[in-house]
């Protein structure tokens, strides 16, 4: 059975659910009828704001909260909070927000549900949780 695919959008000010994605012929798409997003970078600067589209991992934390790419989670397998990131073909936990692969955490592959994980924030609204 295929898994449900959900997205959410950081619009530069707050997080909002994604109800509709319209794909264009030029490899871009519009989210919720207004936010243009570039498919290659998953972000597009438009009107002075930066928008980020985040995909649901298909997993929920111990409180039943959906875990999205960009969420900051805690788990007893790792010391300290970790960032959920997509690294094809799976989601991995990272120590920080940088693109450096050295920050990748080997304590969990994050591809199977763990009842101990808890979402404590996300990298857009709560970056201080990673300091």
C-alpha positions, 0 to 999 in steps of 0.5 A: 500500500503506498504511503500518504504524501503530505507537505507543509510550507514555511512561508518566511513568517509561519508554517502552513499546511499545503493543500495544493501543488500545481506543477508548471512546464518549466520545472517550477510549481506553485503551492496553495495557489500563490507561492512559486517554488523551484523544484531543483532547490526546493526554495524560491526567493520571491518578494523578499521572502524565502519559502521552503517546502517540507515533506512528511517522513511518513512517521509520527513521534511518540505524541502522534505528531507528524515528523517532517523534513526540517523538524528537530527531534530528540531520541534516546539513540542520540545525545542532543537534538537532531534535524530530520533531513532527506538524503535519498532514498531515506530520511536521516538525522543530522547534528545541524542545519549545514550541508556538510555530510560530516554532520550526518548522524550514524546513530539512527537511519530514521527509516523505521518508526521509533516510539521514543522520538519527539518533535521539539521544533523545526529549523525555521521557527526554533534554530536555537534548539540546535545550539 
